Amino acid sequence: VNVPQRFFRHSSFNLWIHSSDGSDLFNKDSSFTVEHVFAFKAGDKVRLRSVNFPTHFVSRLPDGRVAISNSESDNLWIVRDGLVGKGISFESVSKPGSFICHRNYEGWVDSRLYSELYCYDSSFHVEAGLAGNGISLRSVNIPQRFLRHSGFNLWIHSSDGSDLFNKDSSFIFEQVHMAWIK
């Protein structure tokens, strides 16, 4: 903005602001890949909206299963640092001390256990949404599997590369301000 017709360019491992000389080398040196930046942090209160069922949110069911639902209850989560020390974990707002985890590949909300397996099962790496928007959540302890909904219930599954899988495993991350909640 304040230096029109100039571009960031790397040269000799330094970053410079230069005018274009039109060369192929300049174009390569001034091209960068933008990585996804996820604007949330531990302590944020969030909802996870399904990409392909936009009226449905990741929710805790009365039996403890995790599913996508259009219910107004049990769909708020507190982002926590991953219980295993990697990734993030989701603590239930309506059931404090309980986290989304996977057990036998099924999504559940279970009271926190201090076992290593529970901490791994409750931790997810956040990635750019496989559907091209939102986020996808990769299991920390079974990294070839993503959290996805199938038949409305959440599971961890390996990607089959299909459009349906990509949509089922992508969620829109919505920050929630607790003052809005009844």
Buried (B, 14 or more C-beta within 10 A) or exposed (E): EEEEEEBEBEEEEEEEEBEEEEEEEBEEBBEEEEEEEEEBEEEBBBBBBBBBBEEBBBBBBEEBBBBBBEEEEBBBBBBBBBBBEBBBBBBBBEBEEBBBBBBEEEBBBBEBBEEEEBBBBBBBBBBBBBBEEBBBBBBBBBEEBBBBBBEBBBBBBEBEEEEEBBBBBBBBBEEBEEEEEE
